[in-house]
Amino acid sequence: MAGPGTGGEEADGISPRREARDAALVAVAVAAVGVVLGLLWLWLAPRVPLISDGTAVYLKDAEGEESVGVDGMFALSALGIGVLTGAVVFLMRRRGGIGVPVGLAVGALLGSVLAWRLGVWLGPEQDVVAHAKAVGEGKVFDAPLELRAKGTLLVWPFAALLAHLGLTALFGPRDPEPDPVLHPMWGPPRDGNAPGGV
């Protein structure tokens, strides 16, 4: 019977059922953090001012960089959340295995999508024409919160995986060093004869 720290525990640690359970738990927990990212993005993202002349809607400042800032703020916030979730998952699940990083990647991607949709939903009115009519001609109002560069949805998964991988490489469990293989001629003398003797 295998005791603690022996091969039996190691075999249990990599069982497919346990890996799948770990992946699911980590994915759900990390995806839930998407609510935090969505609210953070909504709070920090710059607003894009629009104005209507009664017939059409225009950017108030055609040279403004607010649209780029919206995507940039999502990416920066996702980067910070990614490093944080990667570190927390490592600290909570130091045992290792493939299920944890898979769950981390899937959860971070789902969390990014959740954050994006939540920010859009809670942000300024999506129907620009109706919003322009409601505020009136010549009045400035905020454009809907949009994520133009959809590639920023991958920032969180990549940041989380890199943080987790780095911490695992530095502080993760190590495989035991194998015993060195000695050449028969280099072994200890057998039956009192010279090395390698019969």
N, C-alpha and C positions, 0 to 999 in steps of 0.2 A: 504494500500500500504506500502510495507516494505521500510524503509529508510536505509541510509548507516549504515553499521555495524550491521544490523539486520539479521534475518534468511533468508530473501530473497536474500541478497548478498551472503550468505553462500551457499545457494542452487545453485545460478548461478556459484559459484566458483568450484563446483564439478560436473558440467554437463559433460556428457560423450563427447560431441563434443569439449568442451573447453579442457578437459583433453587430448583427442587425438591430438588436435592442438598443445598444449604445448609439448607433448611427441615428435611429429614430428619435431617441431622447435628446441628443445633442441638436439635431436638426430643428425639432420643435422649440427647444429653449432659445436657440440662436435666432430663429425666425421671429419669435415674439419680440426680440429687441428691435425689430424693424419699426415698431410703433415709436420707439424713442428716436430713431433716425428720422422718421417722417416728421415728427414734431420739431426736431432740431432744424431740419431743412426748411420747414415752413417759417420758423422763427428767424433764421439767419439769412435766408435767401433774399437778395435785393429784389425790389419790385420793379416791374417794367411799366413805365407810365404810358398810357394811351390817351388819345384825344379824338373826339368826333366833331366833324363839321356839319353834321346833320344828314349827310349822304354817305359818308365813308368814315372808317376808323383808321387813324395813323399813329405811328410812334411819335410821342411828344418830342423825344430827342433822337433823331435818326442816327446820330453819331454815338449814342450811348452804348455802353458795354454791359448793361444789366443782364441781357439774355445770356451772355457768356458767363457772367457771375452766378447765375442761377445754377448752371451745370457745374461750375467750379465749386460752389458751396456744397452741392450734393457730394461731389467727389471727395472733397476735404473731410466732410463729416463722415462719409463712409470709410475713409482711410483710418480715421481715429477710432471709429466703432469697430473696424476690422481688427486692428491691433489689440484693442481691449478684449474683444470676444475671443480672439485666438489665445491670448494669455490666460484668460479665465478658464477656458475649456482645458488648456494644458494643466493648470493647477488643480482642476476638479477631477481630471481623468488622466493621471500620469502613467497609468498602467500600459498605455500603448495600444497597438492594434490598428487595423485599417478602418474599422467602423467609425472611430472618433473623427479623423480628418474628413472622411466622406460625409458624415453628418454635419460637420462644420461647414464644408463647402456648399452643400445643398441648403442648409439652414440660412447661410449668409446670402445666397442668391435669392431665396424666397423672401428673406427679410428686406433685401434691396427693392424687390418688386412691391412688397407691402408698403415700404416707406414712400416709394414714388407715388403709388396710387393714393395713399392716405394724404400726402402733401397736396396732391392735385385736388382731392375731394374737399379738404378743409380750407384750401386756398381761395383766392378770388373767384368770382363767378366765371363759369366756363363758357356761357353763352355771351360772346362779346357784343353782338348786335343788341340783344335785350338789355345788357348792362349799359351800353352807350345810350340807349333810349331812356333808361331809368335815370341816369345822372344828368342828361340833357346836353344840348349842343354847346361846345366850347369848354366843357368840364373835363378835368383830368381824372382818370380812373386807372386802377391796376389791371394789367393783363393777367390772364390765367397763369397759374404756376405750371410750367412745362419743363420737361426734361428732353432737350433736343438731342443730346449725344447719349444714345441708349447704351453705349459702351461703358458709361460710368456705373451701370448696374453691376459690372464685374469687379469694381474696385474693392468692395467689401470682401467678396470671397477670396480674391488674391491676397489682400492684406492680412486677412485672418489666417489663411494657410501659411503664408510666409512667416508670420509671427509664431504660429504653432510649430512649424518646422524648425525655426531657429531655436526656440526654447527646448524642443525635443533633442536637437543636436547637442545643445549645451548641457542640459540638466536631465535628460530622459534616462530611462533604465538602459543599462549596457548589457549586451550579450556576454556570457562568460568567455574568457580567453581560452581557446583550445590548447590542450597539452601539446608541447612541441614534439614533432616526430623526429626521432633520432635515427641516424644511420646505424645499422647493426654493428658496424665496426667501431662506433663511438660509444656504445652502451657500456654498462659496468661489466667487469670480467665475470664469466660464467664458470662455475666449478673450479674457481681458483686459477683458471688458465688466463692467458693473455687476452686482451679485448678481441672479440670475434672468434675465440677458440671454441671448439666443440667439447 
